[in-house]
Amino acid sequence: MDSLPTGLVTSFPLPVSGTATPGDVVAVSAGSTPGASESCQATVGDDGRWSCGLASLPDGGGVAVRAEARSTGESTGDRVDVLHPPTISGSGVVSTSGAVRGTAFPGARVTVTAETGASCTFPADSNGAWGCVLSGSLPDGRHTVSATQVAGFSTQRSGRSAAVPLAVDRTPPGAPSITTPAPGSSAAAGTPVSFGGSGESGARVTLYAQTPGGTTVVCSAQVVSGAWSCAGVLDGGAYTVSALQRDAAGNVSPGSNPVTLTVAAAAGAAAAPTPSPTRTPAPTPTPSAPAPAAPGAAPPTGPASPGTQERFDAPFTTASAPVVSAAALPGWMRSAGLAVAALLLLVLPARLLAAALARGRAQRERHGAHRGALFGRNRPRSDVSEASALFGEAGAARAAESDTPAVSRSQRFWSIAATGLATVLLVTLSTPVPDAGTYPSVLVAVALAVAAVNAVWVLAGRGLAPHLHLHVPHLVLRPGLLLVVAVAAIGSRVLGLSPALLFALVLGLALGPHAGRVRRGRIAAVQVSAVAALGVLAWLAVGLLGVPSDPASAFVVELVNALALTGIGSAAVMLLPIGGLAGRAIAQWSRWLWAGLSLVVYTVLFALLLPVASLVERGVGILVIVAVAVGFAATSVAVWLWERYVAPALDRSVP
């Protein structure tokens, strides 16, 4: 049998061919229990070649394919990775409020996309069931969706499923009414009580009976031609009965009119105690529609409903509230492990590389351009330190302390405004915003977050300076940091990080050369801690706000998410010990403090961001990520060793 494809098989039939004795019959089968679609047979031609097509194969990694000659019994085999498209549940036009569900390969990540660009991603459970709610531009009306999946045994994506038509309806039905029994009626315990009323045709009404001890479900019925009826048995007691209805799309109505009902205890029997809420295991929610209120919880009576909340989801950021519990410990340990790996494989090697490049540049300036880039004598530590200042902080300090300002106040104001606007635009573009109508609120939220992060950075430094016997430092613009803003934004967009890695600090303080290493390090540590604390506080607030129910609450959620991402992301980037970033000043003052602060901030960053998961979802394998990180670390260390030891030795050997 000829070799099978080495990549993921996503289209069928799969051609299988080979060589055998002319005239013989070859039977081909795939999987452990092949059926008709997993089998085929072919007669060997006069040239000794045969071929046939397998209509289907079971999904999985390393699926066995066997070919056996009927006359000789000789067999050969090969293995191939197979993945069909996922399926979307529903027949005909599926009514929904934006939720879709279906089946896929167990553990695979399913991505659903509508023709408008709205999409959602969700992992399939161990049984292959999945479900998610489409977010983005998906107005009410007719739409079509299709789905793909990525399984753990391959980084390739499956083919696209057949398109399924959806009838999107996010408008909740009106409140049903209860017309029978009349308010204040009475009934006997153990005797079925008939209930009835009006509702929206096609919806399903669920009736609840509430007492001071809790709520229980009485009965439910489908609304037919605008009317519904059902019967239920109640124990003795005084009840308030109300109803909810849920339409075919899953939207839940407000509560109906309440009806009081007294149920008398059976003759000769003691009065039954007030019924306690029915306790049933909570079913796993399906994405096709919001489930009705669970027994034991009072039905909602206000006008708001789950169906009205989905359209106000914040479109830009996706930060989730931190979880502090025993169940969340593995996730935090994973984040701490990623933080340690990032420090060892990325941050520290980047520092060595920056120092090596600065050393080489300083040596070339001292000995002339004719000497190679990797050759020259060692420079003093102070020279190398100044040479690695990539963003000109020392120059800014001298300009701020000069008697004659380099620019007027108006020019300075417009420079800050222009740089701030560029920062806001870059940060906003770091993540796609599917609904163009939300751009104004997103821009305002991001602008406020950028302003808050920069204000905290500046105020923290200026507030500490007098306590260290320094004059209040001048505010300086650091336009060179726009490059860092752009790299973080474009990198997040290209790599598909969700949430994005955001950096927004473009203002700084001019401390002057007299500040000294210790005071510079202390001020930098306080600034980083303050910005990180702002991000953590905003992150904690994410869990308190809940799902937005109107444009105002959606804007608040957007702002808090933006604060969390810009605060934690900016602190993490500033901790890099290179150039004019704060991490360099902290490391020069106290390496242990820098290491501890970096471990905490990067752990929080990975708990919030988890870029490895985002990269893997986009098809980048774990081995590729590790290989790139190890390669960067090895290259950086090699360049540093060359500039630190090999180049000086070669230079000394030159007459």
N, C-alpha and C positions, 0 to 999 in steps of 0.2 A: 504494500500500500504506500502511495506517495505521501510525503509529509503534509500535515494539515497546517492551516494558518497559525502563525505564532501570536498574532494579536487577538483581541477579543472578537469573537464571532457575534455579530449583531443582525445579520440578514440571512434569510433562508429562501430556498433550500441550500444546504451546504454540499457542494460537489465533492465527492470522494472518488479517487481513481487509483489505478495501480497496474501491475502486470501479473499475469498468471498463464496457465496452460491454455492455448486456444481451444475454444469450444466448451470450456468449463464454466460453471455458474458460481459466482462469488456473492455471498450474503454479507451485508454490512448492517451493523446495529450499533446503537449508542446508548450509554447509560446502563444502570444496573437492572432495570426492568423495561426493556424496549418494547414499545407498542408499534402499531402500524406506521405512525408518523416518524418514529425513530429508527425505522428499518427500510432497507431497499436492497435490491439484488440486480445483478447485471451479468450478461453472458460475455465471456472473453472473446474478442474478435480474432481474426486471423493474424493480426499483427501482435497479438499477445497483450493488448491493452483492454482495459475495462473501465467503466465509470458509471456512477449513479448519484442521485441526489437525496440527502436526508431532509425530509420536509420539516423536521424540527429536532431539537436536542434539548435535554433538560438543562436548566440554568445551573451554573456552578463553575468552580475552578477545577481544571484538570479532568474534564468529563472524558471517559474512556470511549474510544471509537474502535470497533473491531471489524476485521474483514476475514472471512473464512471461505476457502474453496470447498465446494461440495464433494468433488470426486476424491481429492487427496486428504482433506481434513486439515490442511495447512492453514494457519491463521497468523495474521499480523495485527498490530494495534498501534495507536497513537493517542495522545490526549490533547484537549483543546479547551480554552475558556469560553463559556457561552453566557450570554445575557440578553434575554428578550426585553422589549419595552415593558414598563409597568402598565397596569390596567387602571382605568378610571371607572368607578362604579356608577351605575345608572343606565337606564334604557330610554331611548327617545330624547326629548328635551328635559334636562335635569333642572328642577327648580331649586334654587339655593340663594342664600344671602351672601355668597362669596366663598363658602367652604366647599371643598372637594375631598373625596376619599377614594380608596381603592386598594389594590394588592400589588405587591412587588416582591423582589427577592428579600428574604429575611435579613434585616440589618442594613439594607441598602439605603442611600439617601436619594429621595425622589424629589425632582424639581418639576413643578407645574407652571406652564406659561400660557397666558391668554394672547389673543391676537392684538390686544392693546399694549402688550408689554408687561402687564401686571403678572406677578409671579409669586410663588412661595416654595419653600423647601422644608421637607420633614423626613425624619428617618422612619423606615418601616420597623415594626416590632418583630419579635421572634416568630410570629405566625405570618409575617408578611403584610399585615394591615398597616396602612398609613392614612394620614389625613392632615390637611392644612387649610388655612384661610388665605385667599389671594389678597395681596395688598398692592396699592398703587392705583393707577387709572383704570377703574372698572365700574363705570356707571351702570345704573339699572338698565335692563334690556337684554337682548339676545347676544351671546358671545360664544366663542369656541375655545376650548383649551386642549392641550396635549401634554404629555409627561415623558420624562426620561429618568434614568436612574444610574447611579454609580455604586457598585458593590465593592466590598472589601478586598476581593481577590484580584481586582484590576483597577488601574487608574483611568481606564477609558470609560466613556459614557455610552450607554445603550442607545439603540435607535429610538425614534420618537413614536409614541403610541398613536393610535387612531384619534382623530379630533372628535371631541365630545361636545355637543351643543349645550349651553347653559342658559337658563332664564334667570338672570340675577334680579333679585327683589330684596331690597334692604328696607322697605317700608313696612313697619309693623302693622298688624291688623288692629282695628278698633277694639275697645273693650267689649267682651260678650255681655249678655244680660241674663239674669235669672228671673224668670216669671213665675215659676212654681217650685216649691210651695210659696205661699204668700208670707211676707214677714210676720213673725210672731206665731207661726203655726206650731203645732205639737204633733208628736208621733210616739209610737210605742217602741220600746227597746226590742231588738230582735226582729222587727218587721221591716221589710224593704221600704225605703222612702223614695218616691219618684221625684226627680228633679228635671227641669226643662227650661228652655229659654231660646234666645236667638244669638246668631253669630255669623261669621264670614264663611260662605260655602267653601267646602274643601278643607277648612281648618279643623283642628282637633281641640276640643274643650276638655280641660281637666278641672274637676271640682274638689275644693279643699274645705275641710271643717276644722275650725280653730277654737280652742279652749285656752284658759290660762295656763294649762299644762303643756301645750304644744299644738301642732298641726298635723293632720293626717289626710291622706288622699281618700276621697269617698268613691268616686267613679270617674270615667272618662267616656267621651263619645265623639263621633265624627259629625260635623255640621253638614246637613243635607238640605238643600233648598232654603238656606238661611235659618234652619231650626235644628236643635239638638235636644236629646233627652237621654237620661240614664238613671239607674237606681242603685242605692247603696244602703247598707245596714249600719246603724250606729248604736253604741251603748248609751245608757242613760246619762243625761247631762244637758247643759246649756251650750249651744254652739253658735258660732257666726260662720256662715257658709259664703264662700266667694269662688270665682272661677277665673281661669286664664285660658286663652286660646293661642295655638301656635299654627301658623300657616304652613303651606307646603315647602316654602323656602327656609323655614326654621325661625322666622321672626316671631317673637313672643309679644302678646298684647299687654296693655295695662290691666289691672284687676277690675273685675266686674262690680256691680252694685252688691253690697253685703246684705245677706238675709239671715235674720235670727231664727233659730229653731230650738225647741225644747223637746227632748226625748225623755219620756217617763220610763222609770224602771219597771221591769216586768212584775206582775202581781205576785205577792208572796215572796219576793226576792229583795234582798237588801239593795239599797241604792248603789249602783255601780260607780266605782271611782272614776274620776275624770280620766279619760283615755290618755295614755302617754303617746308621744309620737311614734309612728311605726318606724322601726329601725331595720333598714335593709342595707345590704352592702351597696356602696356607691358604684354605679356602673361606670365603665370607662367611657368618657365622652367621645362621641363621634363628631367629625367635623361637618357632617351634612347639615346639622341644625343644632342650635342650643337646646339642651335638655330642659324639660319643665322643672319647676322647683321641686327639690327633693323632699320626701316626707320628713317632717320634723322641722321644716323651715316655713315661715309664713310666706304666702304668695305675695309678689310685689303689687303695690297698689298705686304707685306714682306713674306718671306718664312715660318715664324713661324705660328703655328696654334694651336688651343686648343687641338687638338688631340696629339700634340707632347709634351704637357706640363705634361700630367698625369703621364708619366713614371718617372718623375724627382721629384715627391712629396717627401719631407723629411720624412723618415720612422720612426724616433725615437720619436720626440716630436710633440705635437699637440696644442701648446699654440695659442690662438687667440688674436688678437689685442684688447686692451680695447676700449670701446665705451663711450664717454662722451657726452650725449645728454639727452633731456627730456624723450625720449622713453626708455633709458637705466636706468632711475632712479629706477624703481622697482627692477631690478637685483642688483644694487649697495646696495639698502636698504636690500635686502635679504642677500647679502654678509656681510653687517655690522651686521645684526641680528645673522648670524651664527658665526661671530667673537665674539660677546658678549657671545653667548651660549658656545662657546669653552672656553673662558676665565673663565666663571663661573662654568662650569661643568667638565672641564678637566684640564686647566692650574693651576688655583688656588688650586683645590683639590690635584693636583699632588704635589704642593709646600707644602701643609699641610702634606701630606703623607710622603714626603721626610724628613721634619723636625721631624715628629713623630718617624720615624724609626731611624733617627740619634740620637734623644734624648734617645730612648730605648737602642741603641747600646752603647752610652756613659755611661748610667747608669749601664749597665751590666758590662762594663769594670771597673767601679769605685767600684761596690759593690760585684763583683765576679760572676762567671758563674752560681752559684747555684741558683741565684734569677731568677724568670721567665722573659720571654722576654718582658712582658708588665708591669713590676714592677721596681721601683727605684725612687731615688730622682731627683728633677730638677737639671739640670746642668746650669751653666751660659750661657748667650746668645752666647758669643764668642766660648765656647766649642761646642755648638750645630752647630754653623755656620761652624766651622772647620770640624766637623764630617760629615757634609753633602756634603763635596767637593768630589764628586765621581771620578773625573778625575785627581786628584793629581796635581793641578795647583801650590799649595804652594811648593810641592816637586820639581816640575820642576823649579820654581823660584830659590830655594836654589841651585839646581845643576847648573843652568846657572850662578849664581853669585859666585860660588866657584872659588878659584884660580886655581885649577887643574881641567880641563874639564874631565867629566866622559868618554867621547869617543873622538876619533880622528876626524879630519875634514873629512877624507875619510869615516869613519864609519857613521858619521852624514849625509853625503851626500847620501850614499847608503840607510840609514834608511828612509830619506825623500823620495827618489826615490821609494823605495819599498812600502811605505805607500801611496804615490800618485798613483802608479800603481794599488794598491788594491782598492783605492777609485774610480778610473776611471772605473775599471771592475765592481764594485758593482753598480755604478750609471748607467752604460750601461745596466746591467742585470735587472734594475728595470722595463723595458718595453720590451716586445717581439719585435724583429726585424724580420719580416717575410722573407725578402730578405737577404740571407746570404752575397750576394755580396756587400751590403751597409755597412757591419760591419767596414771595414777600415776607411771610411769617418766618420762614427758615432763615432768610438773610438777617432779619431783625434779631432772632434768637442767637444766631452765631455772632453777630456784631456785639450783642450784650455780653456773651460769654468771653469773646476776645478782649473786650474792654475790662471785664472783671478780672481775668487772669493777669493781664498786664498791670492793672491797678494794685492787685495784691502783691505782685512781684516788686513793684516800685515802693509801695508803702512799707512793706516788711523791711526792706533794706534801709530806707530813710528813717524808719522808727528805731532801728537798732544802732545806727551810726552814732548818735549822741551818747549812748551808753558805753560806747567803746572809745569815747573822747575824740571823736572825729566830727568835723563840720558836716552839716547836712549835705550829702552829695547831690550834684546836679543831675537832672534828668537828661539822658542822651538817647537819641534814636540809633538803632542798630540795624540799618537796612540790609546789611549782609546776611542777617538771619532770615530774610525772606527766602533765601536759597534753601534753608532748612525747612521752612514752611512748605515750599514748593515740592521738595523731595518727599516729605511725609505725605502730602496730599496726593501727588501723582503716583507715588508708590502704593498708597492705599487703594487708589482707583484701579491701577493696573493689576495688582495682586488680588483685588476683590476682598480686602479685609473688611469684615463686618462684625463689630463696629470698626470704624476707621481709626488709624493712628493719627491723632491731631496734635500739631504744634502751633502755638500762636504768640510766642513771646518775641516782640520786636522792640521793646523799650528796655533800657538799662540805666545804670547809675555810674557816674564817673567818680571813682574814689581817689584817683591820683596816686602817684608812685609812693607817697609818704605813708599810705595806709598800712603797708607791710603784709607779709604772708599770712600771719595769724588772723588779723582782723578781716582781711579779704575772705579767708576761709570761713570764718564765723558768719559773716554777712551772707555769703553764698549759701551756707547750710540753712540759715533761717529762711532765706527766700525760697529755696527748693521745698523746704518743709511746709511753708505757708501755702504755696501753690498746690502741693500734693494734698494737703489737708482740705483745701477748697474742693478739689476733685473728689476726695473720699466722702466729704459731707454731702456733696451733690449726688454722688452714687448711692449713698444711704437713703437720700430723699426720694430716689426713683421708686423704691419699694413702698413709700408712703402715699404716693400720688395715685396709683392705680391706673385703670384704663381711662383715657380721656373720653368725655361724653359730649363735648361741645367745642367750638373753635378756641375759646379762651383757655379751657383746661388742656387742649392739645398744644397750645403755644407754651404753657407752663411746663408741660412734659418735655417739649422740644428744648426749652431753655435749660432745664435741669440736666437733661442728657448731654447737651453741648458743654455745659460747665464741667460735668464729670469727665468727659472725654478729653477736652482741652486741658483741664487741670492736671489729670494724671499723665496724659501724653506729654505735655510740656515739661513736667517735672522729670519724667524718664529721659527725655532727650537732653535736658539741661545737665543731667548727671553724667553724661559722657565726658570723660576726663581729657578732652582734646580742645585745641583752639582756645577761643575766648569764652567757652562755656563754663558754667558754674562748677561743674564736676571737677574741672582741672584745679580750680582754686581750693575746693574742699580736699581733694587728694593731696595737694601740696601741704596743706595744714595738718590733716590727720587721715592717713590711709584707712585706718580701722573705722573711723566714723563714715568715710565715704563708702566703704564696703557694706557696712550695716545699713546705711540709708538707702543705698542702691538695691540691696536685697529686698528691703521692705517695699520700695516703690515698684520695682520690677515684678515682684510677686503680685501686687495689686494690679499692675498693668496686664499681666498675663491672665489673671482671673477675669478681668474685664474684656480683654481683647482676644486672647487665644488665637494669634495669627497662624499657628501651625494647623489648627483645625480648618481655618479658612483656606489656606494653601492646599491642603489635602483635598478639600471639597472641590477645588478647581482643577484637580487632576495632578497635582505635584506630590510625588511620593515622599514618604518620611525619609527614605534612604537618600533621596536627592537633596532634601533640606539639610540633613545631617552632613552629607558629603560637601555641600557648598560651605556650611559653617566651618567644618574641619579644614577644608581647603583654604578658606580665608585666614583662619588662625595660623595654619602652618606657613602660609606665605608671609604673613605679617611678622611672625617670629623669625623666619629666615632672613627677611630684609633687615630686621633689627639686629640680629646677630652679625650680619655682614657689616653694617655700618658701625656697630659697637666694637667688634673685635677684629674681623678679617681685614677691613679697609685700613685701619690704623697700622696693622702689622705690615701690609703690603706697602703702605706709604713710607714706613720707616726703612724698608729695604731699598727704596729708590734713592740713588745718590743725590 
